[in-house]
Amino acid sequence: MTKPDSHEAEALFTKLDIEFIRVLEDVIDVLIANGTLRMTDLPIEAQRKLNERKKNRARLSDLNLLDDDEII
């Protein structure tokens, strides 16, 4: 097996980061849903970013441009 070059390694980590962000988003949603965490417990910037992602995900879902498992 050959060692990936720096471009391949960067692309791999970018993909992993994007997937991990979706996992974190799902974990936050579960924690909020079960009352362990309130949205207001998060810093204002985190709240803003989460809300922005939710709005965009809902908009893309409404347009049928995004599968539930697809990452944005």
Residue frames as a rotation matrix with the C-alpha (Angstrom) as fourth column:
MET 1
0.584 0.812 0.000 0.00
0.812 -0.584 0.000 0.00
0.000 0.000 -1.000 0.00
THR 2
-0.317 -0.720 0.617 1.38
0.692 -0.621 -0.368 3.39
0.648 0.311 0.695 -0.94
LYS 3
-0.478 0.051 -0.877 1.53
0.724 -0.543 -0.426 6.35
-0.498 -0.838 0.223 1.38
PRO 4
0.544 0.727 0.418 -1.04
0.839 -0.460 -0.292 9.04
-0.020 0.509 -0.860 0.46
ASP 5
-0.491 -0.679 0.546 0.38
0.667 -0.696 -0.266 12.33
0.560 0.233 0.795 -0.75
SER 6
-0.909 0.060 -0.412 -0.39
0.291 -0.617 -0.731 15.52
-0.298 -0.785 0.544 1.16
HIS 7
-0.681 0.706 -0.195 -3.32
-0.695 -0.540 0.475 16.41
0.230 0.459 0.858 -1.14
GLU 8
-0.187 0.602 -0.776 -4.94
-0.014 0.788 0.615 12.99
0.982 0.126 -0.139 -0.61
ALA 9
-0.587 -0.097 -0.804 -4.36
0.760 0.276 -0.588 13.18
0.279 -0.956 -0.088 3.14
GLU 10
-0.951 0.248 -0.185 -5.88
-0.162 -0.909 -0.383 16.66
-0.263 -0.334 0.905 3.29
ALA 11
-0.443 0.822 -0.358 -8.90
-0.658 -0.027 0.753 15.53
0.609 0.569 0.553 1.27
LEU 12
-0.271 0.292 -0.917 -9.36
0.431 0.889 0.156 12.54
0.861 -0.353 -0.367 3.58
PHE 13
-0.755 -0.059 -0.653 -9.24
0.647 -0.224 -0.729 14.69
-0.103 -0.973 0.208 6.71
THR 14
-0.852 0.516 -0.092 -11.63
-0.524 -0.837 0.159 17.21
0.005 0.184 0.983 5.17
LYS 15
-0.222 0.779 -0.586 -14.12
-0.320 0.509 0.799 14.41
0.921 0.365 0.137 4.48
LEU 16
-0.344 0.032 -0.938 -13.68
0.737 0.629 -0.249 13.01
0.582 -0.777 -0.240 8.00
ASP 17
-0.964 -0.033 -0.264 -14.13
0.194 -0.764 -0.615 16.49
-0.182 -0.644 0.743 9.51
ILE 18
-0.612 0.783 -0.110 -17.36
-0.686 -0.456 0.566 17.03
0.393 0.422 0.817 7.59
GLU 19
-0.067 0.571 -0.818 -18.70
0.097 0.820 0.564 13.66
0.993 -0.041 -0.111 8.68
PHE 20
-0.574 -0.230 -0.786 -17.70
0.767 0.186 -0.614 14.33
0.287 -0.955 0.070 12.29
ILE 21
-0.958 0.278 0.077 -19.45
-0.288 -0.936 -0.203 17.71
0.016 -0.216 0.976 12.26
ARG 22
-0.193 0.932 -0.307 -22.67
-0.550 0.156 0.820 15.93
0.812 0.327 0.483 11.31
VAL 23
-0.131 0.079 -0.988 -22.18
0.603 0.797 -0.017 13.48
0.787 -0.598 -0.152 14.19
LEU 24
-0.889 -0.253 -0.382 -21.68
0.459 -0.509 -0.729 16.36
-0.010 -0.823 0.568 16.63
GLU 25
-0.722 0.686 0.092 -24.79
-0.608 -0.692 0.390 18.06
0.331 0.225 0.916 15.29
ASP 26
0.036 0.743 -0.669 -26.81
-0.137 0.667 0.733 14.88
0.990 0.065 0.126 15.85
VAL 27
-0.401 -0.253 -0.880 -25.40
0.785 0.401 -0.473 14.46
0.473 -0.880 0.038 19.38
ILE 28
-0.998 0.049 -0.025 -26.33
-0.032 -0.886 -0.463 18.06
-0.045 -0.461 0.886 20.24
ASP 29
-0.384 0.915 -0.121 -29.85
-0.643 -0.171 0.747 17.49
0.663 0.365 0.654 18.88
VAL 30
0.047 0.363 -0.930 -30.25
0.365 0.861 0.355 14.36
0.930 -0.356 -0.092 21.06
LEU 31
-0.692 -0.381 -0.613 -28.94
0.699 -0.141 -0.701 16.13
0.181 -0.914 0.364 24.16
ILE 32
-0.896 0.432 0.104 -31.36
-0.439 -0.898 -0.047 19.00
0.074 -0.088 0.993 23.59
ALA 33
-0.184 0.878 -0.442 -34.27
-0.449 0.324 0.832 16.63
0.874 0.352 0.335 22.87
ASN 34
0.123 0.239 -0.963 -33.77
0.590 0.763 0.264 14.70
0.798 -0.600 -0.047 26.11
GLY 35
0.875 0.377 0.303 -33.29
0.058 -0.704 0.708 17.83
0.480 -0.602 -0.638 28.19
THR 36
0.455 -0.791 -0.410 -29.64
0.872 0.302 0.384 17.26
-0.180 -0.532 0.827 29.07
LEU 37
-0.714 -0.691 -0.110 -28.62
0.612 -0.694 0.380 20.43
-0.339 0.204 0.918 27.22
ARG 38
0.537 0.797 -0.275 -30.44
0.504 -0.565 -0.653 23.64
-0.676 0.212 -0.706 26.40
MET 39
0.439 -0.342 0.831 -29.58
0.803 -0.266 -0.533 25.58
0.403 0.901 0.158 23.29
THR 40
0.797 -0.071 0.600 -29.01
-0.194 -0.970 0.143 28.60
0.572 -0.231 -0.787 25.52
ASP 41
0.807 -0.585 0.083 -26.27
0.127 0.308 0.943 26.66
-0.577 -0.750 0.323 27.36
LEU 42
0.238 -0.716 0.657 -24.16
0.963 0.263 -0.062 27.02
-0.128 0.647 0.752 24.24
PRO 43
-0.545 -0.476 -0.690 -22.16
0.347 -0.877 0.332 30.15
-0.763 -0.058 0.643 23.39
ILE 44
0.298 0.720 -0.627 -24.02
-0.252 -0.574 -0.779 32.62
-0.921 0.390 0.010 21.17
GLU 45
-0.221 -0.458 -0.861 -21.76
-0.946 -0.115 0.304 31.88
-0.238 0.881 -0.408 18.18
ALA 46
-0.976 -0.094 0.194 -22.39
-0.069 0.989 0.130 28.14
-0.205 0.113 -0.972 18.51
GLN 47
-0.180 0.982 0.059 -26.13
0.325 0.116 -0.939 28.78
-0.929 -0.150 -0.340 18.67
ARG 48
0.247 0.237 -0.940 -25.93
-0.648 -0.680 -0.342 30.95
-0.720 0.694 -0.014 15.56
LYS 49
-0.599 -0.582 -0.550 -23.95
-0.798 0.374 0.473 28.37
-0.069 0.722 -0.689 13.60
LEU 50
-0.868 0.336 0.367 -26.22
0.244 0.930 -0.275 25.49
-0.434 -0.149 -0.889 14.61
ASN 51
0.088 0.963 -0.256 -29.33
0.136 -0.266 -0.954 27.46
-0.987 0.050 -0.154 13.70
GLU 52
0.040 -0.159 -0.987 -27.85
-0.871 -0.490 0.044 28.44
-0.490 0.857 -0.158 10.34
ARG 53
-0.903 -0.399 -0.161 -27.02
-0.429 0.801 0.419 24.80
-0.038 0.447 -0.894 9.52
LYS 54
-0.579 0.761 0.291 -30.52
0.417 0.584 -0.696 23.69
-0.701 -0.282 -0.656 10.55
LYS 55
0.255 0.685 -0.682 -32.15
-0.298 -0.615 -0.730 26.34
-0.920 0.390 0.047 8.36
ASN 56
-0.232 -0.425 -0.875 -30.01
-0.955 -0.072 0.288 25.38
-0.185 0.902 -0.389 5.37
ARG 57
-0.978 -0.098 0.182 -30.57
-0.084 0.993 0.083 21.66
-0.188 0.066 -0.980 5.89
ALA 58
-0.224 0.971 0.087 -34.35
0.343 0.162 -0.925 22.22
-0.912 -0.178 -0.370 6.11
ARG 59
0.247 0.287 -0.926 -34.32
-0.645 -0.664 -0.378 24.39
-0.723 0.690 0.021 3.00
LEU 60
-0.569 -0.547 -0.614 -32.34
-0.823 0.379 0.424 21.84
0.001 0.746 -0.666 1.01
SER 61
-0.879 0.320 0.355 -34.55
0.198 0.920 -0.338 19.00
-0.435 -0.227 -0.872 2.26
ASP 62
0.057 0.955 -0.290 -37.66
0.002 -0.290 -0.957 20.91
-0.998 0.054 -0.018 1.20
LEU 63
0.252 -0.056 -0.966 -36.19
-0.902 -0.376 -0.213 21.24
-0.352 0.925 -0.145 -2.28
ASN 64
0.923 0.065 0.379 -35.33
-0.019 0.992 -0.123 17.50
-0.384 0.106 0.917 -2.27
LEU 65
0.629 -0.766 -0.135 -31.69
-0.464 -0.230 -0.855 18.40
0.624 0.601 -0.500 -2.84
LEU 66
-0.436 -0.786 0.438 -30.40
-0.810 0.131 -0.571 16.62
0.391 -0.604 -0.694 0.23
ASP 67
0.174 0.395 -0.902 -30.80
0.122 0.900 0.418 13.07
0.977 -0.183 0.109 1.50
ASP 68
0.937 0.225 0.268 -31.07
-0.230 -0.179 0.956 12.64
0.263 -0.958 -0.116 5.25
ASP 69
0.706 -0.708 -0.002 -27.64
0.552 0.549 0.628 10.95
-0.444 -0.445 0.778 5.26
GLU 70
0.343 -0.584 0.736 -26.02
0.720 -0.339 -0.605 13.51
0.603 0.737 0.304 3.00
ILE 71
0.066 -0.463 -0.884 -23.61
0.889 -0.375 0.263 15.97
-0.453 -0.803 0.386 4.56
ILE 72
0.608 0.042 0.793 -23.58
0.482 -0.813 -0.327 19.73
0.631 0.581 -0.515 4.14
